[in-house]
Amino acid sequence: MTMKKMNRREFIQSTAFATAATSVAPVLKSQAAEDISKGVHWPIGCFNRPWSGEKHNWGFDTALDGIKAAGYKLTGLLSGSAKEPLLGSSATPEYISGLKKRIAERGLGVNMGALRTKNDLALDAQIKDMRKQIDNGKEVGVEFLLTFGVDKPEYYENYYKLMQDAAAYSQERGLKLVLKPHGGASGASEEIIRCMDKVKHPNFKIWFDAGNIIYYTGKDPVEQLKPIVEHVTGFCAKDCDKQGGTVWLEFGTGKVDFHGVFAEMKRGGFNGPIMVECCAPGDTPEAVTANARKNREYLEKVFASL
């Protein structure tokens, strides 16, 4: 087989093409890496609050049905009542067993349960009550236990001591104790940092709530997130129109900069669940379900843009 000889012009063209291809390859590789890294895939769940909170209370089973119908695979136990104590210390073993069954029947996972403080009790009685709630959380199978802080300054010191015990007790049972911004002792980053410093336990982290930052303090959630982002392991999603305003909104219609908040969380290495807490209200369970679906779809679009 004879090799075709290459003339001078063909040689120059071939060399130029090879050089160009070599220089373009790293750019294409960089663009491919950028495409792969674009977007986040954090789990999105929904609390029962929109169906069984203060707007309407159609019951926990209606909430579970709505959460499933809205396209969620994950729920959290937030809004309890006398009839539905959820993880409350009044819950019986029979109730807890039934609670697990009701969630499983819908094909839902459950990742979080709220803990309630009883601030008028003596500290030892508070600790006993809190440990019962933690035990209930372990039995239900949650991963995170959510606390809200306390409102009145006279309760702060007892709360810090209660959380010291709860953090250690939860860790022994393989559960994670987290704090949600909620005014008072957990109003914004300054108060949250104080809580972290006072409790001083590695099993005490933060579930950020940008809507509550606005509702309780009127401060910028993105700026309040920056000093504490490394401690954030989950997110309670709600919008808010103004300090002391409403949180019953379709995402993107209030003051929360969801893209800005999530971009900061991504930079901070966040990799936890995002739980929808509120949505636009409705006069029927079906209307609320439709609004909860809209908020899930909104979050999915923001995630894809990060």
N, C-alpha and C positions, 0 to 999 in steps of 0.2 A: 504494500500500500504506500503510495507516494504522498508525502506531505506537501500541501500547497504553501508556497512561499508567500510571506506577507510583505506587501510593499510598505514604503515609509509612511504614507498617509494612513493605511489600515492599522499599522502598528501604533501610531499616535492616538487614533480614535479608540482603539482597544484599551490602551493604557489609561486614557482619560476616563473611559467608562468604568474600569475597575476601580480607579481612585475615587470616583464619585460614589460608587456603590459602597465602598469601604467607609466613606465619611457619612453616608446616610444611615448605615446600619445601626450605629449607636443611638441616633435620633429616634429611629423606629422602635428600637428596644426600649428606650426611655419612655416613649409615648405608650407602648404596650403596658409597661409597668405602671404608668400613671392611670391607664384605663382600668387595670386590675384593682388598683388601690382606691379608685373613686367609689364613693358610696359606702354606707355601713349596713350591717345586717343585724342590728340589735333586735331581740325579741320584743314584740308589741303585745301587751295584754290589756285587760280592762277590769276595773273594779266593779263591784255591784252597786256602787253609790247612785248612778243615774236612774236606776229602777227602784231602789229601796233606800234612798236617802231622804233629805228633807223636802224635796220638791213633790215627790209622790212616793208612796210606799206600796208597790204592787206585790211585794214579797220576794224572798230570796230565790225561789224557784223560777219566778218570772224573770228575775235578773239573769240567772244562769241561762235560761232559754234565749234571752235577748243577746247576751254576750256571744253565744254560739252562732246565732242567726246573723250577727254583725260581722262574722268572719274571724273572730278571735279564737285562739287555741289555748289561751292562758288567762287565768283570773286571779284576783287577790281578794282577801276577806277584809273589807274596810268598814262598812256601815252596818253595825249590829243593832239589836233591839232586845227588849225583854223576851220576846218570843224567839228571836234568832240571836243568841249571845255570841255566835261564832267562836272565837277563842276565849271568850270571857270566863272568869273563874266560876260562874254559876252553871256553866255547861256541864251536863252529865256525860258519863262515858257512852251512854246510849245515843245522846244527841251528837256527840263527836263522831261516832261510828256512822250514824245516818248522814251527817254532813259530808263525810268522805264519799259515801255511796252516791249522794245526789250530784256531787261534782263529777265523779267518774262516769256516771250514766250519760252525761252530756259529752263525754270524750274530751273534757277540759283538764288541763294541768292547773295546779294551784301553787303559787310561789311565795305568797306573802300573807301574813295575818297581822292585824293591828292589835297593839297592846294598850290597855287603858289604865291610867294611874288613878288611885283613890287617895287624893291629897289630904283629906281630913283624918285619915287613919294615922296611928303611930307608925314609925318607920319599920319596926319589926313586922307589924301587920301588913304593911304595904309590900314588903319583901315576900311574905308568904303568899299573898294574893298574886303578885307578879309571877312568882315561880309556877303557880298553878296554870296561869295563862301560857307560860312558856312550855310547860308539859303538854298542854292541849295543842300547841303549835307543832310540837314534835310528833304527836299522835296523828294529826291531820296530814303531815308531810310537807309543810312549808319549808322554804329555805331561809326566808327573811322574816324578821319580827320588827314591826314598825312602831316607833314611839313618836309622840308629837311635842315633847317638851311640856312645860307648864306656863301658865299665864302670869301668875302673881309672884312678885319678888320674894314674898315670905315662904314660898314653896321651893325656891331654887335649890337651896343647899340639900334638902331632903331628896330632891329629884336627882341631883348628882350622885348621892350615895346609893339611891335605889338603882340607878343605871350601872354603877360600879358592880353591884351584885348581879344584876340582870345580864350584863355583858359576860361575866365569868360563867354564870349558870348556863346561859345559852351556848357558849363555846363548848362547854363540857358535853352538851347534847348535839353538837354539830350544827347549830343554828347561828345565824348572823343577825346581830342587833343593829338597827339603823335608826337614824334621827331624821325627821321631816321638818323643814321650816314651817313654823305655825305661829308666829308672833311670840311675844314674851321672851322666854329663855332661849327660843330658837328662831328669833325674828329674821335676822340676816347674817352675813358672814361673821361680823364681830361677835354676836351672841353665840353662833354655832361654834366658832373657834373656842370661846370660853367654855362651852359644854364639853368639847373634845379635851381641852386641857384639864378640866375638873374631873372628868370620868377617867381619863388617862388609861384606856384599855384598848388593845389592838382589835378587839371584836366589837368596836363601837364606831360605825361609819355613817355616811350620809346618803339619804335618798333625796335628791334635790327636787324642788318644786318652784319653778319660775313664776307660776301664777300666784302662789302664796307670797313670794317676795314682793310682788306688786301690791297684792291685796292688803297685806299687813303693814308694809313699810313704805310703799311708793318708790322704792329704790330700783335701780337697773339690774335685772337678773343676771345679765352677762358679767357686769362688773362684780357683783356679789358672788358669782360662781368662781371667778379666777383664783381667789386666795384659798379655796377649799376643794378645787376640782380633783385633786389627787386622792381625796377621801370619798368621792362619790361612787357608789356601787349600784345605784338604781335611780329612777326618775318618775315622779308623779306628774302626769301631763294634764295641765289645764291652762286655759287662756284667762285673761282678766282685763277688764276695760279701764280700771283706775283703782287707786287706793280706796279700800272700803266699798268697792263697786260690786260687780257680779262676776262669777267664774262660770256661769252657765252659758257658754258661748261655743259657737263653731270655731275651731282652731283657725287662726289667721285673721280673725275679725277684731281681736283685742290688741293689747299692748305688748304681748310676749313676742319677742324676736326668736322664734323657734330655731331658725337656721343659725343665728348667731350663738344661741345657747348650745346647740348640738355640735356646732363647729368647735367651740371651746372644749366641750367634753371629748370630742374626737382627738383634739390636740393633747388633751390630758391623759389619753390612753384608756378612756372609758370603754367597757365592754359588758354592760349589764342590761337588765330589762327596762323597757319604757312602758309604764302602766297608765292608761287613760283613766282619769278620775272623773271628769265632767264632760258634758257636751251640751249643745243647745237643748232646752227643755221641750217636752211634748206632752200633749193631753192624753196620749195613749201609749202603752208599752211599745207598740209597733213604731210609733213616731220617734220615740227615744232610741229604739234600735237603729232606725235609719240614720239618726244624727250621730250615734256612736260609730256607725260604719263610715260616715264621712270623715270623722276625726282620725280613724285608722288610716284611711286612704290618704289623708293630708300628711300624716307622719311618714308614710311610705314614700311619698313624693319628695319630702324634705330629705329623708335618708339617702335617696338615690342621687341627690344633688350635692352631697357632702364630699 
